[in-house]
Amino acid sequence: MIAMLAGVLLGLWVHYNGTPAQIDAFSNYIGVLTDIFLRMIKMIIAPLVFSTLVVGIAKSACTSARLRNGNGAAVAITATPSRNG
């Protein structure tokens, strides 16, 4: 919560006290940080979703339920668009 408030206050300070060149430079620096943060989140989420699917399918007791869940998972994975980059 404190970091959110600090980010809002920093953004307002740059907006009201910076020249257009300073604002562009600041937004470029912040853009690099946001790219790093989003890539870190993607690196955590993809293995987590995959492992959840694998464990859920593996723990299924009934063979027909396992086949049904496996086919559903395969359809969901292949139907989901890939966003590389």
Phi and psi restraints in degrees (range 20) as a CNS / XPLOR table:
assign (resid 1 and name C) (resid 2 and name N)
       (resid 2 and name CA) (resid 2 and name C) 1.0 -66.7 20.0 2
assign (resid 2 and name N) (resid 2 and name CA)
       (resid 2 and name C) (resid 3 and name N) 1.0 -39.4 20.0 2
assign (resid 2 and name C) (resid 3 and name N)
       (resid 3 and name CA) (resid 3 and name C) 1.0 -66.2 20.0 2
assign (resid 3 and name N) (resid 3 and name CA)
       (resid 3 and name C) (resid 4 and name N) 1.0 -37.1 20.0 2
assign (resid 3 and name C) (resid 4 and name N)
       (resid 4 and name CA) (resid 4 and name C) 1.0 -63.3 20.0 2
assign (resid 4 and name N) (resid 4 and name CA)
       (resid 4 and name C) (resid 5 and name N) 1.0 -45.7 20.0 2
assign (resid 4 and name C) (resid 5 and name N)
       (resid 5 and name CA) (resid 5 and name C) 1.0 -62.8 20.0 2
assign (resid 5 and name N) (resid 5 and name CA)
       (resid 5 and name C) (resid 6 and name N) 1.0 -41.8 20.0 2
assign (resid 5 and name C) (resid 6 and name N)
       (resid 6 and name CA) (resid 6 and name C) 1.0 -63.3 20.0 2
assign (resid 6 and name N) (resid 6 and name CA)
       (resid 6 and name C) (resid 7 and name N) 1.0 -39.3 20.0 2
assign (resid 6 and name C) (resid 7 and name N)
       (resid 7 and name CA) (resid 7 and name C) 1.0 -64.7 20.0 2
assign (resid 7 and name N) (resid 7 and name CA)
       (resid 7 and name C) (resid 8 and name N) 1.0 -41.8 20.0 2
assign (resid 7 and name C) (resid 8 and name N)
       (resid 8 and name CA) (resid 8 and name C) 1.0 -64.8 20.0 2
assign (resid 8 and name N) (resid 8 and name CA)
       (resid 8 and name C) (resid 9 and name N) 1.0 -45.0 20.0 2
assign (resid 8 and name C) (resid 9 and name N)
       (resid 9 and name CA) (resid 9 and name C) 1.0 -64.6 20.0 2
assign (resid 9 and name N) (resid 9 and name CA)
       (resid 9 and name C) (resid 10 and name N) 1.0 -40.3 20.0 2
assign (resid 9 and name C) (resid 10 and name N)
       (resid 10 and name CA) (resid 10 and name C) 1.0 -63.8 20.0 2
assign (resid 10 and name N) (resid 10 and name CA)
       (resid 10 and name C) (resid 11 and name N) 1.0 -43.5 20.0 2
assign (resid 10 and name C) (resid 11 and name N)
       (resid 11 and name CA) (resid 11 and name C) 1.0 -61.6 20.0 2
assign (resid 11 and name N) (resid 11 and name CA)
       (resid 11 and name C) (resid 12 and name N) 1.0 -42.6 20.0 2
assign (resid 11 and name C) (resid 12 and name N)
       (resid 12 and name CA) (resid 12 and name C) 1.0 -65.2 20.0 2
assign (resid 12 and name N) (resid 12 and name CA)
       (resid 12 and name C) (resid 13 and name N) 1.0 -41.0 20.0 2
assign (resid 12 and name C) (resid 13 and name N)
       (resid 13 and name CA) (resid 13 and name C) 1.0 -63.0 20.0 2
assign (resid 13 and name N) (resid 13 and name CA)
       (resid 13 and name C) (resid 14 and name N) 1.0 -44.0 20.0 2
assign (resid 13 and name C) (resid 14 and name N)
       (resid 14 and name CA) (resid 14 and name C) 1.0 -65.8 20.0 2
assign (resid 14 and name N) (resid 14 and name CA)
       (resid 14 and name C) (resid 15 and name N) 1.0 -39.4 20.0 2
assign (resid 14 and name C) (resid 15 and name N)
       (resid 15 and name CA) (resid 15 and name C) 1.0 -62.6 20.0 2
assign (resid 15 and name N) (resid 15 and name CA)
       (resid 15 and name C) (resid 16 and name N) 1.0 -44.9 20.0 2
assign (resid 15 and name C) (resid 16 and name N)
       (resid 16 and name CA) (resid 16 and name C) 1.0 -88.0 20.0 2
assign (resid 16 and name N) (resid 16 and name CA)
       (resid 16 and name C) (resid 17 and name N) 1.0 -21.2 20.0 2
assign (resid 16 and name C) (resid 17 and name N)
       (resid 17 and name CA) (resid 17 and name C) 1.0 -111.6 20.0 2
assign (resid 17 and name N) (resid 17 and name CA)
       (resid 17 and name C) (resid 18 and name N) 1.0 -7.5 20.0 2
assign (resid 17 and name C) (resid 18 and name N)
       (resid 18 and name CA) (resid 18 and name C) 1.0 -98.8 20.0 2
assign (resid 18 and name N) (resid 18 and name CA)
       (resid 18 and name C) (resid 19 and name N) 1.0 152.9 20.0 2
assign (resid 18 and name C) (resid 19 and name N)
       (resid 19 and name CA) (resid 19 and name C) 1.0 -79.2 20.0 2
assign (resid 19 and name N) (resid 19 and name CA)
       (resid 19 and name C) (resid 20 and name N) 1.0 163.8 20.0 2
assign (resid 19 and name C) (resid 20 and name N)
       (resid 20 and name CA) (resid 20 and name C) 1.0 -56.4 20.0 2
assign (resid 20 and name N) (resid 20 and name CA)
       (resid 20 and name C) (resid 21 and name N) 1.0 -36.0 20.0 2
assign (resid 20 and name C) (resid 21 and name N)
       (resid 21 and name CA) (resid 21 and name C) 1.0 -67.2 20.0 2
assign (resid 21 and name N) (resid 21 and name CA)
       (resid 21 and name C) (resid 22 and name N) 1.0 -40.9 20.0 2
assign (resid 21 and name C) (resid 22 and name N)
       (resid 22 and name CA) (resid 22 and name C) 1.0 -66.7 20.0 2
assign (resid 22 and name N) (resid 22 and name CA)
       (resid 22 and name C) (resid 23 and name N) 1.0 -38.3 20.0 2
assign (resid 22 and name C) (resid 23 and name N)
       (resid 23 and name CA) (resid 23 and name C) 1.0 -65.1 20.0 2
assign (resid 23 and name N) (resid 23 and name CA)
       (resid 23 and name C) (resid 24 and name N) 1.0 -41.6 20.0 2
assign (resid 23 and name C) (resid 24 and name N)
       (resid 24 and name CA) (resid 24 and name C) 1.0 -63.6 20.0 2
assign (resid 24 and name N) (resid 24 and name CA)
       (resid 24 and name C) (resid 25 and name N) 1.0 -42.8 20.0 2
assign (resid 24 and name C) (resid 25 and name N)
       (resid 25 and name CA) (resid 25 and name C) 1.0 -65.0 20.0 2
assign (resid 25 and name N) (resid 25 and name CA)
       (resid 25 and name C) (resid 26 and name N) 1.0 -41.7 20.0 2
assign (resid 25 and name C) (resid 26 and name N)
       (resid 26 and name CA) (resid 26 and name C) 1.0 -62.9 20.0 2
assign (resid 26 and name N) (resid 26 and name CA)
       (resid 26 and name C) (resid 27 and name N) 1.0 -44.0 20.0 2
assign (resid 26 and name C) (resid 27 and name N)
       (resid 27 and name CA) (resid 27 and name C) 1.0 -67.6 20.0 2
assign (resid 27 and name N) (resid 27 and name CA)
       (resid 27 and name C) (resid 28 and name N) 1.0 -30.7 20.0 2
assign (resid 27 and name C) (resid 28 and name N)
       (resid 28 and name CA) (resid 28 and name C) 1.0 -66.6 20.0 2
assign (resid 28 and name N) (resid 28 and name CA)
       (resid 28 and name C) (resid 29 and name N) 1.0 -42.2 20.0 2
assign (resid 28 and name C) (resid 29 and name N)
       (resid 29 and name CA) (resid 29 and name C) 1.0 -63.9 20.0 2
assign (resid 29 and name N) (resid 29 and name CA)
       (resid 29 and name C) (resid 30 and name N) 1.0 -42.8 20.0 2
assign (resid 29 and name C) (resid 30 and name N)
       (resid 30 and name CA) (resid 30 and name C) 1.0 -67.6 20.0 2
assign (resid 30 and name N) (resid 30 and name CA)
       (resid 30 and name C) (resid 31 and name N) 1.0 -34.2 20.0 2
assign (resid 30 and name C) (resid 31 and name N)
       (resid 31 and name CA) (resid 31 and name C) 1.0 -60.7 20.0 2
assign (resid 31 and name N) (resid 31 and name CA)
       (resid 31 and name C) (resid 32 and name N) 1.0 -37.6 20.0 2
assign (resid 31 and name C) (resid 32 and name N)
       (resid 32 and name CA) (resid 32 and name C) 1.0 -65.4 20.0 2
assign (resid 32 and name N) (resid 32 and name CA)
       (resid 32 and name C) (resid 33 and name N) 1.0 -42.8 20.0 2
assign (resid 32 and name C) (resid 33 and name N)
       (resid 33 and name CA) (resid 33 and name C) 1.0 -64.5 20.0 2
assign (resid 33 and name N) (resid 33 and name CA)
       (resid 33 and name C) (resid 34 and name N) 1.0 -40.2 20.0 2
assign (resid 33 and name C) (resid 34 and name N)
       (resid 34 and name CA) (resid 34 and name C) 1.0 -67.8 20.0 2
assign (resid 34 and name N) (resid 34 and name CA)
       (resid 34 and name C) (resid 35 and name N) 1.0 -37.0 20.0 2
assign (resid 34 and name C) (resid 35 and name N)
       (resid 35 and name CA) (resid 35 and name C) 1.0 -62.3 20.0 2
assign (resid 35 and name N) (resid 35 and name CA)
       (resid 35 and name C) (resid 36 and name N) 1.0 -44.4 20.0 2
assign (resid 35 and name C) (resid 36 and name N)
       (resid 36 and name CA) (resid 36 and name C) 1.0 -61.8 20.0 2
assign (resid 36 and name N) (resid 36 and name CA)
       (resid 36 and name C) (resid 37 and name N) 1.0 -45.1 20.0 2
assign (resid 36 and name C) (resid 37 and name N)
       (resid 37 and name CA) (resid 37 and name C) 1.0 -62.3 20.0 2
assign (resid 37 and name N) (resid 37 and name CA)
       (resid 37 and name C) (resid 38 and name N) 1.0 -45.8 20.0 2
assign (resid 37 and name C) (resid 38 and name N)
       (resid 38 and name CA) (resid 38 and name C) 1.0 -66.7 20.0 2
assign (resid 38 and name N) (resid 38 and name CA)
       (resid 38 and name C) (resid 39 and name N) 1.0 -36.5 20.0 2
assign (resid 38 and name C) (resid 39 and name N)
       (resid 39 and name CA) (resid 39 and name C) 1.0 -67.6 20.0 2
assign (resid 39 and name N) (resid 39 and name CA)
       (resid 39 and name C) (resid 40 and name N) 1.0 -35.7 20.0 2
assign (resid 39 and name C) (resid 40 and name N)
       (resid 40 and name CA) (resid 40 and name C) 1.0 -65.2 20.0 2
assign (resid 40 and name N) (resid 40 and name CA)
       (resid 40 and name C) (resid 41 and name N) 1.0 -41.2 20.0 2
assign (resid 40 and name C) (resid 41 and name N)
       (resid 41 and name CA) (resid 41 and name C) 1.0 -62.3 20.0 2
assign (resid 41 and name N) (resid 41 and name CA)
       (resid 41 and name C) (resid 42 and name N) 1.0 -43.6 20.0 2
assign (resid 41 and name C) (resid 42 and name N)
       (resid 42 and name CA) (resid 42 and name C) 1.0 -62.0 20.0 2
assign (resid 42 and name N) (resid 42 and name CA)
       (resid 42 and name C) (resid 43 and name N) 1.0 -37.4 20.0 2
assign (resid 42 and name C) (resid 43 and name N)
       (resid 43 and name CA) (resid 43 and name C) 1.0 -66.8 20.0 2
assign (resid 43 and name N) (resid 43 and name CA)
       (resid 43 and name C) (resid 44 and name N) 1.0 -25.3 20.0 2
assign (resid 43 and name C) (resid 44 and name N)
       (resid 44 and name CA) (resid 44 and name C) 1.0 -87.4 20.0 2
assign (resid 44 and name N) (resid 44 and name CA)
       (resid 44 and name C) (resid 45 and name N) 1.0 -41.8 20.0 2
assign (resid 44 and name C) (resid 45 and name N)
       (resid 45 and name CA) (resid 45 and name C) 1.0 -70.8 20.0 2
assign (resid 45 and name N) (resid 45 and name CA)
       (resid 45 and name C) (resid 46 and name N) 1.0 -44.7 20.0 2
assign (resid 45 and name C) (resid 46 and name N)
       (resid 46 and name CA) (resid 46 and name C) 1.0 -59.5 20.0 2
assign (resid 46 and name N) (resid 46 and name CA)
       (resid 46 and name C) (resid 47 and name N) 1.0 -50.4 20.0 2
assign (resid 46 and name C) (resid 47 and name N)
       (resid 47 and name CA) (resid 47 and name C) 1.0 -64.4 20.0 2
assign (resid 47 and name N) (resid 47 and name CA)
       (resid 47 and name C) (resid 48 and name N) 1.0 -32.4 20.0 2
assign (resid 47 and name C) (resid 48 and name N)
       (resid 48 and name CA) (resid 48 and name C) 1.0 -65.5 20.0 2
assign (resid 48 and name N) (resid 48 and name CA)
       (resid 48 and name C) (resid 49 and name N) 1.0 -44.3 20.0 2
assign (resid 48 and name C) (resid 49 and name N)
       (resid 49 and name CA) (resid 49 and name C) 1.0 -65.5 20.0 2
assign (resid 49 and name N) (resid 49 and name CA)
       (resid 49 and name C) (resid 50 and name N) 1.0 -44.2 20.0 2
assign (resid 49 and name C) (resid 50 and name N)
       (resid 50 and name CA) (resid 50 and name C) 1.0 -61.4 20.0 2
assign (resid 50 and name N) (resid 50 and name CA)
       (resid 50 and name C) (resid 51 and name N) 1.0 -46.5 20.0 2
assign (resid 50 and name C) (resid 51 and name N)
       (resid 51 and name CA) (resid 51 and name C) 1.0 -66.5 20.0 2
assign (resid 51 and name N) (resid 51 and name CA)
       (resid 51 and name C) (resid 52 and name N) 1.0 -34.3 20.0 2
assign (resid 51 and name C) (resid 52 and name N)
       (resid 52 and name CA) (resid 52 and name C) 1.0 -63.5 20.0 2
assign (resid 52 and name N) (resid 52 and name CA)
       (resid 52 and name C) (resid 53 and name N) 1.0 -43.4 20.0 2
assign (resid 52 and name C) (resid 53 and name N)
       (resid 53 and name CA) (resid 53 and name C) 1.0 -63.7 20.0 2
assign (resid 53 and name N) (resid 53 and name CA)
       (resid 53 and name C) (resid 54 and name N) 1.0 -44.7 20.0 2
assign (resid 53 and name C) (resid 54 and name N)
       (resid 54 and name CA) (resid 54 and name C) 1.0 -64.0 20.0 2
assign (resid 54 and name N) (resid 54 and name CA)
       (resid 54 and name C) (resid 55 and name N) 1.0 -45.5 20.0 2
assign (resid 54 and name C) (resid 55 and name N)
       (resid 55 and name CA) (resid 55 and name C) 1.0 -66.6 20.0 2
assign (resid 55 and name N) (resid 55 and name CA)
       (resid 55 and name C) (resid 56 and name N) 1.0 -40.5 20.0 2
assign (resid 55 and name C) (resid 56 and name N)
       (resid 56 and name CA) (resid 56 and name C) 1.0 -63.1 20.0 2
assign (resid 56 and name N) (resid 56 and name CA)
       (resid 56 and name C) (resid 57 and name N) 1.0 -41.0 20.0 2
assign (resid 56 and name C) (resid 57 and name N)
       (resid 57 and name CA) (resid 57 and name C) 1.0 -70.6 20.0 2
assign (resid 57 and name N) (resid 57 and name CA)
       (resid 57 and name C) (resid 58 and name N) 1.0 -39.4 20.0 2
assign (resid 57 and name C) (resid 58 and name N)
       (resid 58 and name CA) (resid 58 and name C) 1.0 -68.0 20.0 2
assign (resid 58 and name N) (resid 58 and name CA)
       (resid 58 and name C) (resid 59 and name N) 1.0 -31.8 20.0 2
assign (resid 58 and name C) (resid 59 and name N)
       (resid 59 and name CA) (resid 59 and name C) 1.0 -83.5 20.0 2
assign (resid 59 and name N) (resid 59 and name CA)
       (resid 59 and name C) (resid 60 and name N) 1.0 -5.9 20.0 2
assign (resid 59 and name C) (resid 60 and name N)
       (resid 60 and name CA) (resid 60 and name C) 1.0 -65.3 20.0 2
assign (resid 60 and name N) (resid 60 and name CA)
       (resid 60 and name C) (resid 61 and name N) 1.0 126.8 20.0 2
assign (resid 60 and name C) (resid 61 and name N)
       (resid 61 and name CA) (resid 61 and name C) 1.0 -79.0 20.0 2
assign (resid 61 and name N) (resid 61 and name CA)
       (resid 61 and name C) (resid 62 and name N) 1.0 -41.6 20.0 2
assign (resid 61 and name C) (resid 62 and name N)
       (resid 62 and name CA) (resid 62 and name C) 1.0 -88.1 20.0 2
assign (resid 62 and name N) (resid 62 and name CA)
       (resid 62 and name C) (resid 63 and name N) 1.0 137.5 20.0 2
assign (resid 62 and name C) (resid 63 and name N)
       (resid 63 and name CA) (resid 63 and name C) 1.0 -65.0 20.0 2
assign (resid 63 and name N) (resid 63 and name CA)
       (resid 63 and name C) (resid 64 and name N) 1.0 -40.6 20.0 2
assign (resid 63 and name C) (resid 64 and name N)
       (resid 64 and name CA) (resid 64 and name C) 1.0 -67.5 20.0 2
assign (resid 64 and name N) (resid 64 and name CA)
       (resid 64 and name C) (resid 65 and name N) 1.0 -37.7 20.0 2
assign (resid 64 and name C) (resid 65 and name N)
       (resid 65 and name CA) (resid 65 and name C) 1.0 -67.0 20.0 2
assign (resid 65 and name N) (resid 65 and name CA)
       (resid 65 and name C) (resid 66 and name N) 1.0 -38.2 20.0 2
assign (resid 65 and name C) (resid 66 and name N)
       (resid 66 and name CA) (resid 66 and name C) 1.0 -63.0 20.0 2
assign (resid 66 and name N) (resid 66 and name CA)
       (resid 66 and name C) (resid 67 and name N) 1.0 -43.0 20.0 2
assign (resid 66 and name C) (resid 67 and name N)
       (resid 67 and name CA) (resid 67 and name C) 1.0 -65.0 20.0 2
assign (resid 67 and name N) (resid 67 and name CA)
       (resid 67 and name C) (resid 68 and name N) 1.0 -42.6 20.0 2
assign (resid 67 and name C) (resid 68 and name N)
       (resid 68 and name CA) (resid 68 and name C) 1.0 -64.2 20.0 2
assign (resid 68 and name N) (resid 68 and name CA)
       (resid 68 and name C) (resid 69 and name N) 1.0 -44.9 20.0 2
assign (resid 68 and name C) (resid 69 and name N)
       (resid 69 and name CA) (resid 69 and name C) 1.0 -67.1 20.0 2
assign (resid 69 and name N) (resid 69 and name CA)
       (resid 69 and name C) (resid 70 and name N) 1.0 -39.3 20.0 2
assign (resid 69 and name C) (resid 70 and name N)
       (resid 70 and name CA) (resid 70 and name C) 1.0 -63.6 20.0 2
assign (resid 70 and name N) (resid 70 and name CA)
       (resid 70 and name C) (resid 71 and name N) 1.0 -42.7 20.0 2
assign (resid 70 and name C) (resid 71 and name N)
       (resid 71 and name CA) (resid 71 and name C) 1.0 -65.7 20.0 2
assign (resid 71 and name N) (resid 71 and name CA)
       (resid 71 and name C) (resid 72 and name N) 1.0 -39.6 20.0 2
assign (resid 71 and name C) (resid 72 and name N)
       (resid 72 and name CA) (resid 72 and name C) 1.0 -64.7 20.0 2
assign (resid 72 and name N) (resid 72 and name CA)
       (resid 72 and name C) (resid 73 and name N) 1.0 -40.1 20.0 2
assign (resid 72 and name C) (resid 73 and name N)
       (resid 73 and name CA) (resid 73 and name C) 1.0 -66.5 20.0 2
assign (resid 73 and name N) (resid 73 and name CA)
       (resid 73 and name C) (resid 74 and name N) 1.0 -41.3 20.0 2
assign (resid 73 and name C) (resid 74 and name N)
       (resid 74 and name CA) (resid 74 and name C) 1.0 -63.7 20.0 2
assign (resid 74 and name N) (resid 74 and name CA)
       (resid 74 and name C) (resid 75 and name N) 1.0 -40.9 20.0 2
assign (resid 74 and name C) (resid 75 and name N)
       (resid 75 and name CA) (resid 75 and name C) 1.0 -65.2 20.0 2
assign (resid 75 and name N) (resid 75 and name CA)
       (resid 75 and name C) (resid 76 and name N) 1.0 -42.8 20.0 2
assign (resid 75 and name C) (resid 76 and name N)
       (resid 76 and name CA) (resid 76 and name C) 1.0 -64.8 20.0 2
assign (resid 76 and name N) (resid 76 and name CA)
       (resid 76 and name C) (resid 77 and name N) 1.0 -40.2 20.0 2
assign (resid 76 and name C) (resid 77 and name N)
       (resid 77 and name CA) (resid 77 and name C) 1.0 -68.9 20.0 2
assign (resid 77 and name N) (resid 77 and name CA)
       (resid 77 and name C) (resid 78 and name N) 1.0 -42.7 20.0 2
assign (resid 77 and name C) (resid 78 and name N)
       (resid 78 and name CA) (resid 78 and name C) 1.0 -75.6 20.0 2
assign (resid 78 and name N) (resid 78 and name CA)
       (resid 78 and name C) (resid 79 and name N) 1.0 -25.3 20.0 2
assign (resid 78 and name C) (resid 79 and name N)
       (resid 79 and name CA) (resid 79 and name C) 1.0 -84.5 20.0 2
assign (resid 79 and name N) (resid 79 and name CA)
       (resid 79 and name C) (resid 80 and name N) 1.0 -15.9 20.0 2
assign (resid 79 and name C) (resid 80 and name N)
       (resid 80 and name CA) (resid 80 and name C) 1.0 -79.2 20.0 2
assign (resid 80 and name N) (resid 80 and name CA)
       (resid 80 and name C) (resid 81 and name N) 1.0 126.5 20.0 2
assign (resid 80 and name C) (resid 81 and name N)
       (resid 81 and name CA) (resid 81 and name C) 1.0 -68.8 20.0 2
assign (resid 81 and name N) (resid 81 and name CA)
       (resid 81 and name C) (resid 82 and name N) 1.0 144.0 20.0 2
assign (resid 81 and name C) (resid 82 and name N)
       (resid 82 and name CA) (resid 82 and name C) 1.0 -89.3 20.0 2
assign (resid 82 and name N) (resid 82 and name CA)
       (resid 82 and name C) (resid 83 and name N) 1.0 135.6 20.0 2
assign (resid 82 and name C) (resid 83 and name N)
       (resid 83 and name CA) (resid 83 and name C) 1.0 -119.6 20.0 2
assign (resid 83 and name N) (resid 83 and name CA)
       (resid 83 and name C) (resid 84 and name N) 1.0 87.0 20.0 2
assign (resid 83 and name C) (resid 84 and name N)
       (resid 84 and name CA) (resid 84 and name C) 1.0 -94.5 20.0 2
assign (resid 84 and name N) (resid 84 and name CA)
       (resid 84 and name C) (resid 85 and name N) 1.0 130.4 20.0 2
